[in-house]
Amino acid sequence: MNKVDYDRALYYTHRSEWDNLLILMVRTKDDLLSKRIEHFLHAYHFSNEYTDVEKNLYTLLRYIEHANFTFSVEQPLEETFAEM
């Protein structure tokens, strides 16, 4: 897992940079993140119901939060900087 992917996904979602989010969806090694991004972008572009878009956005954001928390528990900050 690459923590940068989750930070980028959060940033692109916050800034509404859908093209960059699509590129991240293709390049990330995390299949679940890719699938969550795909569902959100599909709902954003093709759904007529705002509730579908909102549901997929919150699902994506919850997964990003969960992945960031899991990553930080598995690898403390000192180990992350030592790898750089």
PEUR-V403278 format. One record per residue. N is the residue number from 1. BURIAL is # if it has 9 or more other ideal C-beta (glycine too) atoms within 8 Angstrom, else .. Layout:
n=N burial=BURIAL
n=N burial=BURIAL
This chain:
n=1 burial=.
n=2 burial=.
n=3 burial=#
n=4 burial=.
n=5 burial=#
n=6 burial=#
n=7 burial=#
n=8 burial=#
n=9 burial=#
n=10 burial=#
n=11 burial=#
n=12 burial=#
n=13 burial=#
n=14 burial=.
n=15 burial=.
n=16 burial=.
n=17 burial=.
n=18 burial=#
n=19 burial=.
n=20 burial=#
n=21 burial=#
n=22 burial=#
n=23 burial=.
n=24 burial=#
n=25 burial=#
n=26 burial=.
n=27 burial=.
n=28 burial=#
n=29 burial=.
n=30 burial=#
n=31 burial=.
n=32 burial=.
n=33 burial=#
n=34 burial=#
n=35 burial=.
n=36 burial=#
n=37 burial=#
n=38 burial=#
n=39 burial=#
n=40 burial=#
n=41 burial=#
n=42 burial=#
n=43 burial=#
n=44 burial=#
n=45 burial=.
n=46 burial=.
n=47 burial=#
n=48 burial=.
n=49 burial=.
n=50 burial=.
n=51 burial=.
n=52 burial=#
n=53 burial=#
n=54 burial=.
n=55 burial=#
n=56 burial=#
n=57 burial=#
n=58 burial=.
n=59 burial=#
n=60 burial=#
n=61 burial=#
n=62 burial=.
n=63 burial=#
n=64 burial=#
n=65 burial=.
n=66 burial=.
n=67 burial=#
n=68 burial=#
n=69 burial=.
n=70 burial=.
n=71 burial=#
n=72 burial=#
n=73 burial=.
n=74 burial=.
n=75 burial=.
n=76 burial=.
n=77 burial=.
n=78 burial=.
n=79 burial=.
n=80 burial=#
n=81 burial=.
n=82 burial=.
n=83 burial=.
n=84 burial=.
